[in-house]
Amino acid sequence: MDADRLWITPIVRMEILYSARTTTEYTSVETELDGFRTLRNDRAVADAAMSAMSELAEHSDGYHRVPLTDALIAAAAAEHGGVAVLHRDTHFDKLAEVLTFENVTLPSS
């Protein structure tokens, strides 16, 4: 984060904050997340996510069924160009078929 190279989307921020179990934990996590730059999550991103799902639906029945949050994250990265998505989720591999973003699968822990 010191190099200003890590970004977050509003939907990821909400997902992370949702997992906080106490007010103290919420405040602590929120403070940490404030160190990230935020990718916009506007109408263009939503349109790109919907378009990606439509393209995936053309592959085969049910192929478009990816979590909406994952589609929005990938679309935001694609809209910003050159932004990598670091993940351990195969849905991003599928989304990389129809959106242009750097898809980086992290090793299992």
DSSP file (Angstrom, degrees, kcal/mol; ACC not computed):
  #  RESIDUE AA STRUCTURE BP1 BP2  ACC     N-H-->O    O-->H-N    N-H-->O    O-->H-N    TCO  KAPPA ALPHA  PHI   PSI    X-CA   Y-CA   Z-CA
    1    1 A M    >         0   0    0      0, 0.0     3,-1.7     0, 0.0     5,-0.1   0.000 360.0 360.0 360.0 -26.3    0.0    0.0    0.0
    2    2 A D  T 3   +     0   0    0      1,-0.3     0, 0.0     2,-0.1     0, 0.0   0.844 360.0  52.2 -61.0 -32.7    3.0    2.3    0.6
    3    3 A A  T 3  S-     0   0    0      1,-0.0    -1,-0.3     0, 0.0     0, 0.0   0.424 110.2-124.0 -84.6   1.8    3.6    2.3   -3.2
    4    4 A D  S <  S+     0   0    0     -3,-1.7    -2,-0.1    31,-0.1    32,-0.0   0.854  76.9 122.5  60.6  35.2    0.0    3.3   -3.9
    5    5 A R        +     0   0    0      2,-0.0     2,-0.5    32,-0.0    -1,-0.1   0.546  43.8  85.5-106.3  -9.8   -0.3    0.2   -6.1
    6    6 A L        -     0   0    0     29,-0.2    31,-1.9    -5,-0.1     2,-0.3  -0.811  55.4-175.1-100.6 133.7   -3.2   -1.6   -4.5
    7    7 A W  E     -a   37   0A   0     -2,-0.5     2,-0.3    29,-0.2    31,-0.2  -0.781   7.0-163.8-120.1 163.1   -6.8   -0.7   -5.4
    8    8 A I  E     -a   38   0A   0     29,-2.1    31,-2.5    -2,-0.3     3,-0.0  -0.985  15.0-132.5-143.6 151.5  -10.1   -1.8   -4.1
    9    9 A T     >  -     0   0    0     -2,-0.3     4,-2.4    29,-0.2     3,-0.2  -0.729  28.4-114.6 -99.9 157.0  -13.7   -1.6   -5.4
   10   10 A P  H  > S+     0   0    0      0, 0.0     4,-2.4     0, 0.0     5,-0.2   0.879 116.7  54.4 -57.0 -37.5  -16.6   -0.4   -3.3
   11   11 A I  H  > S+     0   0    0      2,-0.2     4,-2.1     1,-0.2     5,-0.1   0.880 108.6  47.7 -67.2 -36.9  -18.2   -3.8   -3.5
   12   12 A V  H  > S+     0   0    0     -3,-0.2     4,-2.7     2,-0.2     5,-0.2   0.920 110.0  53.3 -67.0 -43.3  -15.1   -5.5   -2.2
   13   13 A R  H  X S+     0   0    0     -4,-2.4     4,-2.7     1,-0.2     5,-0.2   0.929 110.2  47.6 -56.1 -46.4  -14.8   -3.0    0.6
   14   14 A M  H  X S+     0   0    0     -4,-2.4     4,-2.3     1,-0.2    -1,-0.2   0.905 110.7  51.4 -63.2 -41.5  -18.4   -3.7    1.6
   15   15 A E  H  X S+     0   0    0     -4,-2.1     4,-0.9     2,-0.2    -2,-0.2   0.917 112.6  45.7 -61.6 -42.9  -17.8   -7.5    1.5
   16   16 A I  H >< S+     0   0    0     -4,-2.7     3,-0.7     1,-0.2     4,-0.4   0.933 114.2  47.3 -66.8 -45.7  -14.8   -7.2    3.7
   17   17 A L  H >< S+     0   0    0     -4,-2.7     3,-1.4     1,-0.2    -1,-0.2   0.843 103.7  63.4 -65.8 -32.3  -16.5   -4.9    6.2
   18   18 A Y  H 3< S+     0   0    0     -4,-2.3    -1,-0.2     1,-0.3    -2,-0.2   0.832  96.4  59.3 -58.5 -32.5  -19.5   -7.2    6.3
   19   19 A S  T << S+     0   0    0     -4,-0.9    -1,-0.3    -3,-0.7    -2,-0.2   0.613  77.8 111.1 -77.4 -10.6  -17.3   -9.9    7.8
   20   20 A A    <   -     0   0    0     -3,-1.4     3,-0.0    -4,-0.4    -3,-0.0  -0.432  51.9-163.2 -64.3 135.7  -16.4   -7.8   10.8
   21   21 A R        +     0   0    0     -2,-0.1     2,-0.3     1,-0.0    -1,-0.1   0.662  66.2  31.8 -97.1 -19.3  -18.0   -9.2   13.9
   22   22 A T  S  > S-     0   0    0      1,-0.1     4,-2.6     0, 0.0     5,-0.2  -0.884  80.0-112.1-134.6 165.3  -17.7   -6.3   16.3
   23   23 A T  H  > S+     0   0    0     -2,-0.3     4,-2.6     2,-0.2     5,-0.2   0.902 119.1  51.9 -62.2 -41.3  -17.7   -2.5   16.2
   24   24 A T  H  > S+     0   0    0      2,-0.2     4,-2.3     1,-0.2    -1,-0.2   0.924 111.2  46.1 -62.2 -45.3  -14.1   -2.4   17.1
   25   25 A E  H  > S+     0   0    0      2,-0.2     4,-2.8     1,-0.2     5,-0.3   0.911 111.5  52.7 -64.0 -42.2  -13.2   -4.9   14.4
   26   26 A Y  H  X S+     0   0    0     -4,-2.6     4,-2.8     1,-0.2    -2,-0.2   0.938 111.0  46.4 -58.0 -48.7  -15.2   -2.9   11.9
   27   27 A T  H  X S+     0   0    0     -4,-2.6     4,-2.0     2,-0.2    -1,-0.2   0.896 113.3  49.5 -62.4 -41.7  -13.4    0.3   12.7
   28   28 A S  H  X S+     0   0    0     -4,-2.3     4,-1.9     2,-0.2    -2,-0.2   0.931 114.1  44.1 -63.7 -47.2  -10.0   -1.4   12.6
   29   29 A V  H  X S+     0   0    0     -4,-2.8     4,-2.7     1,-0.2     5,-0.2   0.905 111.3  54.4 -65.6 -41.7  -10.7   -3.0    9.2
   30   30 A E  H  X S+     0   0    0     -4,-2.8     4,-1.4    -5,-0.3    -1,-0.2   0.899 107.1  51.4 -60.0 -40.5  -12.2    0.2    7.8
   31   31 A T  H  < S+     0   0    0     -4,-2.0     4,-0.3     1,-0.2    -1,-0.2   0.910 110.6  48.3 -63.0 -42.7   -9.0    2.1    8.8
   32   32 A E  H >< S+     0   0    0     -4,-1.9     3,-1.6     1,-0.2    -2,-0.2   0.916 109.7  52.2 -62.8 -42.9   -6.9   -0.5    7.0
   33   33 A L  H >< S+     0   0    0     -4,-2.7     3,-1.9     1,-0.3    -1,-0.2   0.767  93.3  72.7 -67.0 -25.1   -9.1   -0.3    3.9
   34   34 A D  T 3< S+     0   0    0     -4,-1.4    -1,-0.3     1,-0.3    -2,-0.2   0.696  86.3  67.9 -62.3 -16.8   -8.7    3.5    3.8
   35   35 A G  T <  S+     0   0    0     -3,-1.6    -1,-0.3    -4,-0.3     2,-0.2   0.615  86.3  85.7 -78.1 -12.4   -5.1    2.9    2.7
   36   36 A F  S <  S-     0   0    0     -3,-1.9     2,-0.2    -4,-0.2   -29,-0.2  -0.609  81.0-121.7 -87.6 147.7   -6.3    1.5   -0.7
   37   37 A R  E     -a    7   0A   0    -31,-1.9   -29,-2.1    -2,-0.2     2,-0.5  -0.589  32.8-125.8 -77.5 153.0   -7.1    3.6   -3.7
   38   38 A T  E     -a    8   0A   0    -31,-0.2     2,-0.3    -2,-0.2   -29,-0.2  -0.899   8.9-144.0-111.6 126.5  -10.7    3.0   -4.9
   39   39 A L        -     0   0    0    -31,-2.5    38,-0.1    -2,-0.5    37,-0.1  -0.646  35.5-106.6 -78.3 140.5  -11.7    2.0   -8.4
   40   40 A R        -     0   0    0     -2,-0.3     2,-0.3    36,-0.1    -1,-0.1  -0.330  24.2-159.9 -67.8 152.2  -14.9    3.7   -9.5
   41   41 A N        +     0   0    0    -32,-0.1     2,-0.1    -3,-0.0    -1,-0.1  -0.681  38.3 141.1-132.1  76.7  -18.0    1.6   -9.7
   42   42 A D     >  -     0   0    0     -2,-0.3     4,-2.2    34,-0.0     3,-0.3  -0.257  68.9 -73.8-110.2-167.1  -20.3    3.5  -11.9
   43   43 A R  H  > S+     0   0    0      1,-0.2     4,-2.8     2,-0.2     5,-0.2   0.861 127.6  56.6 -60.9 -38.0  -22.8    2.9  -14.7
   44   44 A A  H  > S+     0   0    0      2,-0.2     4,-2.2     1,-0.2    -1,-0.2   0.896 108.4  47.6 -62.4 -39.2  -20.0    2.1  -17.2
   45   45 A V  H  > S+     0   0    0     -3,-0.3     4,-2.4     2,-0.2    -2,-0.2   0.923 112.3  48.7 -67.3 -44.3  -18.7   -0.7  -14.9
   46   46 A A  H  X S+     0   0    0     -4,-2.2     4,-2.4     1,-0.2    -2,-0.2   0.908 111.7  50.1 -61.8 -41.4  -22.2   -2.1  -14.3
   47   47 A D  H  X S+     0   0    0     -4,-2.8     4,-2.4     1,-0.2    -1,-0.2   0.903 110.3  50.0 -63.2 -41.0  -22.8   -2.1  -18.1
   48   48 A A  H  X S+     0   0    0     -4,-2.2     4,-2.4     2,-0.2    -2,-0.2   0.894 110.3  50.3 -65.0 -39.4  -19.5   -3.9  -18.7
   49   49 A A  H  X S+     0   0    0     -4,-2.4     4,-2.2     2,-0.2    -2,-0.2   0.918 111.6  47.6 -64.7 -43.1  -20.4   -6.5  -16.1
   50   50 A M  H  X S+     0   0    0     -4,-2.4     4,-2.0     1,-0.2    -2,-0.2   0.894 111.9  50.3 -64.8 -39.4  -23.8   -7.1  -17.7
   51   51 A S  H  X S+     0   0    0     -4,-2.4     4,-2.5     2,-0.2    -2,-0.2   0.905 109.2  51.7 -64.3 -41.7  -22.2   -7.3  -21.1
   52   52 A A  H  X S+     0   0    0     -4,-2.4     4,-2.5     1,-0.2    -2,-0.2   0.923 109.6  49.0 -61.4 -44.5  -19.7   -9.9  -19.8
   53   53 A M  H  X S+     0   0    0     -4,-2.2     4,-2.1     1,-0.2    -1,-0.2   0.895 110.3  51.8 -63.3 -38.2  -22.4  -12.0  -18.3
   54   54 A S  H  X S+     0   0    0     -4,-2.0     4,-0.9     2,-0.2    -2,-0.2   0.919 110.1  48.4 -63.0 -44.1  -24.3  -11.8  -21.6
   55   55 A E  H >< S+     0   0    0     -4,-2.5     3,-0.6     1,-0.2     4,-0.4   0.897 110.8  50.7 -64.0 -39.7  -21.2  -13.0  -23.5
   56   56 A L  H >X S+     0   0    0     -4,-2.5     3,-1.6     1,-0.2     4,-0.8   0.876 103.0  60.4 -65.1 -35.9  -20.6  -15.8  -21.1
   57   57 A A  H 3< S+     0   0    0     -4,-2.1    -1,-0.2     1,-0.3     6,-0.2   0.778  95.4  63.3 -62.2 -26.2  -24.3  -16.9  -21.5
   58   58 A E  T << S+     0   0    0     -4,-0.9    -1,-0.3    -3,-0.6    -2,-0.2   0.702  92.4  65.9 -71.6 -18.9  -23.6  -17.4  -25.2
   59   59 A H  T <4 S-     0   0    0     -3,-1.6     2,-0.3    -4,-0.4    -1,-0.2   0.966 119.3 -46.2 -67.7 -54.0  -21.0  -20.2  -24.4
   60   60 A S  S >< S-     0   0    0     -4,-0.8     3,-1.9    -3,-0.0     4,-0.4  -0.973  77.0 -55.2-171.2 167.2  -23.5  -22.7  -22.9
   61   61 A D  T 3  S+     0   0    0     -2,-0.3    -3,-0.1     1,-0.3    -4,-0.0  -0.317 121.8   2.1 -56.7 128.2  -26.4  -23.0  -20.5
   62   62 A G  T >  S+     0   0    0     -5,-0.1     3,-1.8     1,-0.1    -1,-0.3   0.356  91.6 119.2  80.1  -5.9  -25.5  -21.7  -17.1
   63   63 A Y  T <  S+     0   0    0     -3,-1.9    -6,-0.2     1,-0.3    -2,-0.1   0.766  70.5  61.3 -64.7 -23.5  -22.0  -20.6  -18.1
   64   64 A H  T 3  S+     0   0    0     -4,-0.4     2,-2.0    -8,-0.1    -1,-0.3   0.521  72.7 112.8 -78.3  -5.9  -22.9  -17.0  -17.2
   65   65 A R    <   +     0   0    0     -3,-1.8    -1,-0.1    -9,-0.1     3,-0.0  -0.474  38.0 136.3 -79.4  82.9  -23.6  -17.9  -13.6
   66   66 A V        -     0   0    0     -2,-2.0     5,-0.1    28,-0.0    -2,-0.0  -0.893  66.2 -85.3-118.0 153.2  -20.8  -16.1  -11.8
   67   67 A P     >  -     0   0    0      0, 0.0     4,-2.0     0, 0.0     3,-0.3  -0.336  34.3-130.3 -58.7 137.6  -21.3  -14.1   -8.6
   68   68 A L  H  > S+     0   0    0      1,-0.2     4,-2.3     2,-0.2     5,-0.2   0.860 107.7  56.6 -58.9 -36.5  -22.4  -10.6   -9.4
   69   69 A T  H  > S+     0   0    0      1,-0.2     4,-2.3     2,-0.2    -1,-0.2   0.911 106.3  49.9 -63.0 -40.8  -19.7   -9.1   -7.1
   70   70 A D  H  > S+     0   0    0     -3,-0.3     4,-2.6     1,-0.2     5,-0.2   0.904 109.8  51.1 -64.1 -40.6  -17.0  -11.0   -9.1
   71   71 A A  H  X S+     0   0    0     -4,-2.0     4,-2.4     1,-0.2    -1,-0.2   0.906 111.6  47.4 -63.5 -41.2  -18.4   -9.6  -12.4
   72   72 A L  H  X S+     0   0    0     -4,-2.3     4,-2.3     2,-0.2    -2,-0.2   0.886 111.9  50.0 -67.6 -38.6  -18.4   -6.1  -11.0
   73   73 A I  H  X S+     0   0    0     -4,-2.3     4,-2.2     2,-0.2    -2,-0.2   0.949 113.8  44.4 -63.5 -49.2  -14.8   -6.4   -9.7
   74   74 A A  H  X S+     0   0    0     -4,-2.6     4,-2.5     1,-0.2    -2,-0.2   0.899 113.7  50.7 -63.3 -40.7  -13.6   -7.8  -13.1
   75   75 A A  H  X S+     0   0    0     -4,-2.4     4,-2.7    -5,-0.2    -1,-0.2   0.896 109.0  50.9 -65.3 -39.8  -15.5   -5.1  -15.0
   76   76 A A  H  X S+     0   0    0     -4,-2.3     4,-1.5     2,-0.2    -1,-0.2   0.923 111.6  47.9 -62.9 -43.3  -14.1   -2.4  -12.9
   77   77 A A  H  X S+     0   0    0     -4,-2.2     4,-0.7     1,-0.2     6,-0.7   0.913 112.7  48.7 -62.6 -42.5  -10.5   -3.7  -13.4
   78   78 A A  H >< S+     0   0    0     -4,-2.5     3,-0.8     1,-0.2    -2,-0.2   0.905 108.8  53.1 -64.8 -40.9  -11.2   -3.9  -17.2
   79   79 A E  H 3< S+     0   0    0     -4,-2.7    -1,-0.2     1,-0.2    -2,-0.2   0.825 111.5  46.5 -63.7 -31.0  -12.6   -0.4  -17.3
   80   80 A H  H 3< S-     0   0    0     -4,-1.5    -1,-0.2    -5,-0.2    -2,-0.2   0.543 102.3-146.5 -90.5  -7.4   -9.5    0.9  -15.6
   81   81 A G  S << S+     0   0    0     -3,-0.8    -3,-0.1    -4,-0.7     3,-0.1   0.726  73.7  36.8  49.6 131.7   -7.1   -1.0  -17.9
   82   82 A G  S    S+     0   0    0      1,-0.3     2,-0.6    18,-0.2    -1,-0.2   0.488  83.3 125.7  78.7   2.3   -3.8   -2.3  -16.6
   83   83 A V        -     0   0    0     -6,-0.7    19,-0.9    -7,-0.1    -1,-0.3  -0.841  51.8-143.6 -97.0 124.9   -5.3   -3.1  -13.2
   84   84 A A  E     -b  102   0B   0     -2,-0.6     2,-0.6    17,-0.2    19,-0.2  -0.577   2.8-139.9 -86.7 148.5   -4.7   -6.7  -12.1
   85   85 A V  E     -b  103   0B   0     17,-3.1    19,-2.4    -2,-0.2     2,-0.5  -0.948  15.3-158.9-105.5 115.4   -7.2   -8.8  -10.2
   86   86 A L  E     +b  104   0B   0     -2,-0.6     2,-0.3    17,-0.1    19,-0.2  -0.834  33.4 140.5 -93.8 127.0   -5.4  -10.9   -7.6
   87   87 A H  E     -b  105   0B   0     17,-2.2    19,-3.9    -2,-0.5    -2,-0.0  -0.945  58.3-143.4-157.0 171.2   -7.6  -13.8   -6.5
   88   88 A R  S    S+     0   0    0     -2,-0.3     2,-0.4    17,-0.2    17,-0.1  -0.265  72.8 106.2-131.0  42.6   -8.2  -17.5   -5.6
   89   89 A D    >>  -     0   0    0      1,-0.1     3,-1.5   -19,-0.0     4,-0.6  -0.981  60.9-150.4-134.6 119.2  -11.5  -17.7   -7.4
   90   90 A T  H 3> S+     0   0    0     -2,-0.4     4,-1.6     1,-0.3     3,-0.4   0.675  90.7  76.8 -65.3 -17.2  -12.1  -19.6  -10.7
   91   91 A H  H 3> S+     0   0    0      1,-0.2     4,-2.4     2,-0.2    -1,-0.3   0.855  90.4  56.0 -61.3 -32.4  -14.9  -17.2  -11.6
   92   92 A F  H <> S+     0   0    0     -3,-1.5     4,-1.9     2,-0.2    -1,-0.2   0.835 101.2  57.0 -70.0 -30.4  -12.3  -14.6  -12.5
   93   93 A D  H  < S+     0   0    0     -4,-0.6     4,-0.4    -3,-0.4    -1,-0.2   0.921 109.8  45.4 -62.3 -42.4  -10.7  -17.1  -14.9
   94   94 A K  H >< S+     0   0    0     -4,-1.6     3,-1.4     1,-0.2     4,-0.4   0.921 111.9  50.8 -66.2 -44.7  -14.1  -17.3  -16.7
   95   95 A L  H >X S+     0   0    0     -4,-2.4     4,-1.8     1,-0.3     3,-1.4   0.809  99.8  65.0 -64.7 -29.1  -14.6  -13.5  -16.7
   96   96 A A  T 3< S+     0   0    0     -4,-1.9    -1,-0.3     1,-0.3    -2,-0.2   0.678  89.6  69.0 -67.7 -15.8  -11.1  -13.0  -18.2
   97   97 A E  T <4 S+     0   0    0     -3,-1.4    -1,-0.3    -4,-0.4    -2,-0.2   0.793 116.6  20.6 -68.8 -27.1  -12.5  -14.8  -21.3
   98   98 A V  T <4 S+     0   0    0     -3,-1.4     2,-0.3    -4,-0.4    -2,-0.2   0.498 119.8  59.6-123.7  -7.9  -14.7  -11.9  -22.0
   99   99 A L  S  < S-     0   0    0     -4,-1.8     2,-1.0     2,-0.1    -1,-0.1  -0.935  76.9-125.7-122.1 148.6  -13.2   -8.9  -20.2
  100  100 A T        +     0   0    0     -2,-0.3     2,-0.3   -25,-0.1   -19,-0.2  -0.798  58.1 120.0 -98.7  99.8   -9.7   -7.4  -20.6
  101  101 A F  S    S-     0   0    0     -2,-1.0     2,-0.6    -5,-0.2   -17,-0.2  -0.973  71.2 -92.9-149.5 157.4   -8.0   -7.3  -17.2
  102  102 A E  E     -b   84   0B   0    -19,-0.9   -17,-3.1    -2,-0.3     2,-0.7  -0.661  41.2-155.0 -76.6 118.7   -4.8   -8.9  -15.8
  103  103 A N  E     +b   85   0B   0     -2,-0.6     2,-0.6   -19,-0.2   -17,-0.1  -0.853  15.6 179.0-102.3 108.0   -6.0  -12.1  -14.2
  104  104 A V  E     -b   86   0B   0    -19,-2.4   -17,-2.2    -2,-0.7     2,-0.6  -0.918  14.1-157.0-118.6 108.3   -3.6  -13.2  -11.5
  105  105 A T  E     -b   87   0B   0     -2,-0.6   -17,-0.2   -19,-0.2   -19,-0.1  -0.731  16.7-140.4 -84.0 121.9   -4.4  -16.4   -9.6
  106  106 A L        -     0   0    0    -19,-3.9     3,-0.1    -2,-0.6     2,-0.0  -0.520  24.5-103.0 -78.9 147.5   -2.8  -16.4   -6.2
  107  107 A P        -     0   0    0      0, 0.0    -1,-0.1     0, 0.0     2,-0.0  -0.350  44.0 -95.9 -66.7 152.0   -1.3  -19.7   -4.9
  108  108 A S              0   0    0      1,-0.1   -20,-0.0    -2,-0.0     0, 0.0  -0.345 360.0 360.0 -65.0 148.7   -3.3  -21.6   -2.2
  109  109 A S              0   0    0     -3,-0.1    -1,-0.1    -2,-0.0    -3,-0.0   0.467 360.0 360.0 -90.0 360.0   -2.3  -20.9    1.3
